[in-house]
Amino acid sequence: MVDLLKQVSKSLDETLRNLNEVVNIRTNINLTIERLNLSHYIEKSKTLLNQQIIDKEAIVKNLVPDFVEIDYNAAYLESIVYNFMSNAIRYSHPKRNPIVTISYNETEKALIIADNGIGIDLKRYGDNLFGMYKTFNNNPDAKGIGLFITKNQIDAMGGKIKTESTINEGTTFTIYFK
């Protein structure tokens, strides 16, 4: 019983931390906005994910020109880029090496992160894609919080996100900056 109580307490603590983070995102009206180099944040995430990239023999293509800068919150941008890159590697197709391509559409002020992973059945799960604790595969590491928090960060900055995906082919997330 004590072990079960510890397990439930740990789970409840994690849930409360996640909810607290979301409340902070939604109520933080004093976000510091800075001029940030987008390519730099992509390279930073690549460095943080280096071991996963090596383990999966992934190819991460940063096609964002070095001169692209956006007005954004640094912590949110780092979190957004990291979460989408991490997911692209984590949910790679088991029969091929992951390829993650990151580009920028200057006209639309949009960051595009595309992968060749397992894909998401958007007809089945599209309405819940960014829901809290929603998972769409049998990956034991999936917690269903990353996309939820990332979507809230994008929303808090006045942006929006579009998702395109095909099962067994891959997924493309397009993040539109305000």
TIMAR-769890 format. One record per residue: x, y, z of N, C-alpha, C, CB in turn. Coordinates in steps of 0.2 Angstrom, whole numbers, padded with zeros to 4 digits, always signed. Glycine has a CB too. Layout:
<kolzas>
XYZXYZXYZXYZ...
</kolzas>
This chain:
<kolzas>
+0004-0006+0000+0000+0000+0000+0004+0006+0000-0005+0000+0006+0010+0006+0004+0014+0012+0004+0017+0013-0003+0020+0011+0009+0019+0008-0006+0022+0009-0013+0017+0012-0018+0025+0002-0016+0011+0010-0017+0005+0012-0021+0004+0019-0020-0001+0008-0020+0004+0021-0013+0003+0028-0011+0009+0033-0014+0003+0028-0004+0015+0030-0014+0020+0034-0016+0020+0035-0024+0027+0030-0015+0017+0030-0027+0016+0030-0035+0011+0036-0036+0015+0024-0038+0005+0035-0033+0000+0040-0034+0002+0047-0032-0006+0038-0030+0006+0048-0027+0008+0054-0025+0012+0057-0030+0012+0054-0018+0017+0053-0033+0021+0056-0038+0018+0058-0044+0027+0050-0040+0013+0054-0046+0008+0055-0052+0005+0062-0051+0004+0050-0053+0002+0063-0045-0002+0069-0043+0002+0075-0043-0006+0068-0036+0008+0074-0040+0013+0080-0040+0015+0082-0047+0020+0078-0037+0016+0077-0052+0018+0078-0059+0012+0082-0062+0019+0072-0063+0006+0080-0061+0000+0083-0064-0001+0090-0061-0007+0079-0062+0000+0091-0055+0000+0098-0052+0005+0103-0055+0000+0098-0045+0011+0100-0056+0016+0104-0059+0015+0106-0066+0023+0100-0059+0012+0101-0070+0010+0102-0077+0004+0107-0077+0007+0096-0080-0001+0107-0073-0006+0112-0073-0004+0119-0071-0012+0109-0068+0001+0119-0066+0004+0125-0064+0008+0128-0070+0009+0124-0058+0011+0124-0074+0015+0127-0079+0010+0130-0084+0019+0122-0083+0004+0127-0086-0001+0129-0090-0004+0136-0088-0006+0124-0092-0005+0136-0082-0008+0142-0079-0003+0148-0079-0010+0141-0071+0003+0146-0078+0008+0152-0079+0008+0154-0086+0015+0149-0076+0008+0150-0091+0008+0152-0098+0002+0156-0099+0008+0145-0102-0004+0154-0097-0010+0158-0099-0011+0164-0095-0016+0153-0098-0007+0165-0090-0008+0171-0086-0002+0176-0086-0010+0169-0079+0003+0174-0089+0009+0178-0089+0009+0183-0094+0015+0173-0091+0007+0189-0092+0006+0195-0096+0012+0199-0097+0000+0199-0094+0017+0197-0093+0023+0201-0093+0029+0197-0096+0025+0203-0085+0027+0194-0101+0032+0190-0105+0037+0195-0108+0029+0186-0111+0044+0193-0107+0049+0197-0110+0050+0195-0118+0056+0196-0107+0049+0200-0122+0049+0198-0129+0056+0201-0131+0043+0202-0133+0060+0197-0135+0066+0199-0137+0067+0198-0145+0072+0196-0133+0072+0201-0148+0073+0199-0155+0078+0193-0155+0077+0205-0159+0076+0187-0158+0079+0181-0157+0081+0178-0164+0075+0176-0153+0087+0175-0164+0089+0172-0170+0087+0165-0170+0097+0172-0171+0082+0164-0175+0079+0157-0175+0083+0152-0176+0073+0157-0181+0088+0152-0181+0093+0147-0182+0097+0145-0176+0097+0149-0188+0098+0150-0172+0102+0149-0166+0098+0144-0161+0104+0155-0162+0092+0145-0161+0088+0141-0156+0087+0134-0159+0081+0144-0155+0087+0133-0166+0087+0126-0169+0093+0123-0167+0085+0127-0176+0099+0126-0168+0105+0123-0167+0106+0121-0159+0111+0128-0169+0103+0126-0155+0104+0124-0148+0100+0118-0146+0101+0130-0144+0094+0117-0149+0090+0111-0148+0093+0105-0151+0083+0112-0151+0097+0106-0157+0100+0100-0160+0106+0098-0155+0104+0102-0166+0109+0103-0152+0114+0101-0147+0111+0097-0141+0118+0107-0144+0106+0100-0138+0103+0096-0132+0100+0089-0134+0097+0101-0130+0098+0088-0140+0096+0082-0143+0101+0077-0146+0090+0083-0147+0107+0079-0145+0113+0076-0149+0113+0069-0148+0119+0079-0147+0112+0066-0141+0112+0059-0140+0107+0055-0143+0112+0058-0132+0100+0058-0143+0095+0055-0147+0096+0055-0154+0088+0059-0145+0099+0060-0157+0100+0060-0164+0105+0055-0166+0103+0067-0166+0110+0054-0162+0115+0049-0163+0112+0042-0162+0121+0049-0158+0108+0041-0157+0105+0034-0156+0101+0032-0161+0101+0034-0149+0097+0037-0164+0092+0035-0169+0095+0036-0176+0086+0039-0169+0101+0038-0177+0105+0040-0183+0100+0045-0187+0106+0033-0187+0098+0050-0184+0094+0055-0187+0098+0060-0191+0089+0058-0181+0094+0063-0195+0097+0068-0199+0092+0074-0198+0097+0067-0207+0095+0079-0195+0091+0086-0194+0094+0091-0198+0092+0088-0186+0090+0093-0203+0092+0098-0208+0089+0105-0206+0089+0097-0215+0093+0110-0204+0091+0116-0202+0092+0121-0208+0096+0119-0196+0086+0122-0212+0086+0126-0218+0085+0133-0216+0082+0123-0223+0084+0135-0210+0082+0142-0208+0089+0146-0209+0080+0143-0201+0088+0152-0213+0094+0156-0214+0096+0159-0208+0092+0161-0220+0103+0160-0207+0106+0163-0201+0103+0170-0200+0113+0164-0202+0101+0174-0205+0098+0181-0204+0091+0181-0201+0099+0185-0210+0087+0176-0201+0080+0176-0199+0080+0177-0191+0077+0169-0200+0077+0183-0189+0075+0184-0182+0068+0186-0181+0080+0191-0180+0066+0184-0175+0059+0185-0174+0058+0188-0167+0055+0178-0174+0053+0192-0165+0052+0194-0159+0048+0189-0155+0048+0201-0159+0051+0187-0150+0047+0181-0146+0050+0180-0139+0048+0174-0150+0047+0177-0135+0050+0175-0128+0055+0169-0129+0044+0173-0124+0061+0170-0127+0066+0166-0127+0065+0159-0125+0073+0168-0124+0062+0158-0119+0060+0152-0115+0055+0148-0119+0058+0153-0108+0050+0152-0122+0045+0148-0126+0048+0146-0133+0039+0153-0127+0052+0150-0136+0055+0148-0142+0059+0142-0141+0059+0153-0145+0063+0142-0136+0067+0136-0135+0063+0129-0134+0072+0137-0129+0058+0130-0130+0053+0125-0128+0050+0122-0134+0048+0127-0123+0047+0127-0138+0043+0125-0144+0048+0121-0149+0040+0131-0148+0053+0124-0151+0058+0120-0155+0060+0114-0153+0064+0125-0157+0062+0114-0146+0065+0107-0143+0059+0102-0143+0067+0109-0136+0053+0104-0141+0048+0099-0141+0046+0096-0148+0041+0102-0138+0046+0100-0153+0044+0097-0160+0050+0093-0163+0042+0103-0165+0056+0095-0161+0062+0091-0164+0062+0085-0160+0068+0095-0163+0061+0085-0154+0061+0079-0149+0056+0074-0151+0060+0081-0142+0050+0076-0153+0045+0072-0155+0046+0069-0162+0038+0076-0155+0049+0073-0166+0050+0070-0173+0055+0065-0172+0053+0076-0177+0060+0065-0168+0065+0060-0167+0062+0054-0163+0071+0062-0163+0058+0055-0158+0055+0050-0154+0050+0046-0157+0052+0053-0147+0046+0049-0162+0041+0045-0165+0043+0044-0172+0034+0049-0165+0049+0042-0173+0052+0040-0180+0049+0033-0182+0060+0040-0180+0049+0032-0188+0047+0026-0191+0052+0021-0190+0046+0027-0199+0050+0015-0187+0055+0010-0185+0059+0007-0191+0052+0004-0182+0057+0008-0197+0060+0005-0203+0064+0010-0207+0055+0002-0208+0065+0016-0204+0070+0021-0208+0073+0026-0203+0066+0024-0213+0078+0028-0205+0081+0033-0201+0077+0040-0201+0089+0035-0203+0077+0043-0195+0073+0049-0195+0076+0055-0199+0072+0052-0188+0072+0059-0203+0074+0065-0206+0070+0070-0204+0074+0064-0214+0073+0075-0200+0069+0081-0198+0071+0087-0202+0070+0082-0190+0066+0090-0205+0068+0096-0209+0065+0102-0206+0066+0095-0217+0069+0107-0205+0066+0113-0202+0068+0119-0207+0069+0115-0195+0062+0123-0208+0063+0128-0213+0059+0134-0211+0061+0126-0220+0059+0140-0214+0055+0146-0212+0052+0149-0218+0060+0151-0209+0046+0151-0218+0043+0154-0223+0042+0161-0221+0035+0151-0225+0046+0165-0225+0047+0173-0223+0040+0176-0224+0053+0176-0227+0037+0175-0230+0031+0178-0231+0025+0177-0226+0028+0175-0238+0025+0171-0224+0020+0169-0219+0022+0170-0211+0017+0162-0220+0029+0171-0211+0032+0172-0204+0030+0165-0200+0029+0178-0200+0032+0159-0204+0030+0153-0201+0037+0148-0201+0025+0150-0205+0037+0145-0195+0042+0140-0194+0039+0133-0196+0045+0139-0187+0042+0129-0200+0040+0123-0203+0044+0117-0201+0039+0123-0211+0042+0112-0197+0045+0107-0194+0042+0100-0197+0046+0106-0187+0046+0097-0202+0043+0091-0205+0047+0085-0204+0043+0092-0213+0044+0079-0203+0048+0073-0202+0045+0068-0206+0047+0071-0194+0049+0062-0206+0047+0056-0210+0045+0050-0205+0052+0054-0215+0042+0052-0200+0040+0048-0194+0034+0043-0195+0040+0051-0188+0031+0041-0190+0025+0037-0190+0019+0040-0192+0025+0033-0183+0019+0047-0191+0013+0050-0193+0008+0050-0188+0010+0048-0200+0002+0054-0189-0003+0054-0184-0010+0054-0188-0003+0061-0180-0014+0050-0186-0021+0049-0189-0025+0055-0187-0024+0042-0187-0025+0060-0191-0028+0067-0189-0036+0066-0190-0026+0072-0194-0038+0062-0194-0046+0061-0194-0048+0058-0187-0048+0056-0200-0044+0053-0185-0046+0050-0178-0044+0054-0172-0043+0043-0178-0038+0058-0172-0036+0061-0166-0035+0068-0167-0029+0058-0165-0036+0071-0173-0035+0078-0174-0038+0083-0169-0038+0080-0181-0044+0082-0167-0047+0086-0162-0044+0086-0155-0055+0084-0161-0041+0081-0154-0037+0080-0147-0030+0080-0147-0039+0073-0144-0027+0082-0153-0020+0082-0154-0016+0086-0149-0018+0085-0161-0019+0092-0147-0015+0096-0142-0019+0096-0135-0015+0103-0145-0023+0091-0134-0026+0090-0128-0021+0087-0122-0032+0085-0128-0023+0089-0116-0018+0087-0111-0019+0080-0109-0020+0091-0104-0014+0076-0109-0013+0069-0107-0016+0065-0113-0017+0067-0101-0016+0068-0119-0018+0064-0125-0012+0061-0128-0022+0068-0130-0012+0054-0129-0007+0051-0133-0010+0047-0139-0003+0046-0128-0006+0046-0144-0009+0043-0150-0005+0037-0153-0009+0048-0155-0001+0034-0148+0003+0028-0150+0004+0024-0144+0009+0030-0154+0008+0019-0145+0009+0014-0139+0016+0015-0136+0008+0007-0141+0019+0021-0137+0025+0023-0134+0024+0024-0127+0028+0029-0138+0028+0020-0123+0028+0020-0116+0030+0027-0113+0031+0014-0112+0034+0030-0117+0037+0037-0114+0032+0042-0116+0043+0038-0118+0027+0041-0119+0022+0047-0121+0018+0048-0115+0017+0044-0127+0018+0055-0113+0014+0057-0108+0008+0062-0110+0019+0061-0103+0008+0064-0116+0003+0069-0118+0003+0075-0115-0003+0065-0116+0009+0078-0113+0009+0085-0111+0013+0090-0115+0012+0085-0104+0018+0087-0119+0022+0091-0123+0019+0095-0128+0027+0087-0127+0014+0092-0132+0011+0096-0137+0006+0101-0134+0007+0091-0142+0003+0099-0128-0002+0103-0125+0002+0110-0122-0005+0099-0119+0007+0109-0119+0011+0115-0117+0013+0119-0123+0017+0113-0112+0016+0116-0128+0019+0119-0133+0013+0123-0137+0022+0115-0138+0007+0121-0138+0002+0124-0141+0000+0130-0136-0005+0119-0141+0000+0129-0130-0002+0135-0125+0003+0140-0126-0003+0132-0118+0009+0139-0127+0015+0144-0127+0014+0148-0134+0022+0140-0127+0012+0144-0139+0011+0147-0146+0005+0152-0145+0010+0142-0151+0000+0149-0142-0006+0153-0141-0005+0160-0137-0012+0149-0138-0001+0159-0132+0000+0164-0127+0004+0170-0131+0004+0162-0121+0008+0168-0136+0012+0173-0140+0008+0176-0146+0018+0170-0143+0001+0174-0147-0003+0176-0152-0002+0173-0158-0002+0184-0153+0001+0167-0158+0002+0163-0164-0003+0158-0165+0009+0160-0164-0002+0154-0170-0006+0148-0172-0002+0142-0175-0012+0150-0176-0005+0136-0175-0001+0131-0177-0006+0127-0182+0001+0126-0172-0003+0124-0187-0006+0120-0192-0003+0113-0192-0007+0123-0199-0006+0108-0193-0003+0101-0193-0006+0097-0199-0005+0097-0187-0001+0094-0203-0003+0090-0208+0001+0083-0207+0000+0093-0215-0002+0078-0208+0001+0071-0206-0002+0066-0210+0000+0070-0199+0002+0061-0212+0000+0055-0216+0003+0049-0212+0002+0055-0223-0001+0044-0210+0001+0038-0207+0007+0035-0211-0004+0033-0205+0012+0033-0207+0018+0030-0210+0022+0034-0215+0016+0023-0213+0020+0040-0215+0024+0045-0220+0028+0050-0216+0020+0047-0225+0024+0053-0211+0027+0059-0207+0022+0064-0206+0033+0062-0211+0025+0069-0202+0020+0075-0200+0024+0081-0201+0019+0074-0192+0020+0086-0203+0023+0093-0203+0019+0098-0199+0022+0095-0211+0022+0101-0194+0019+0106-0190+0022+0113-0193+0021+0105-0183+0017+0118-0194+0018+0124-0196+0016+0129-0190+0015+0126-0203+0021+0133-0188+0020+0137-0182+0020+0144-0185+0025+0136-0176+0015+0148-0185+0014+0155-0187+0015+0159-0181+0007+0156-0190+0020+0164-0182+0022+0169-0177+0018+0175-0178+0029+0170-0177+0016+0178-0173+0012+0185-0174+0016+0190-0177+0010+0187-0167
</kolzas>
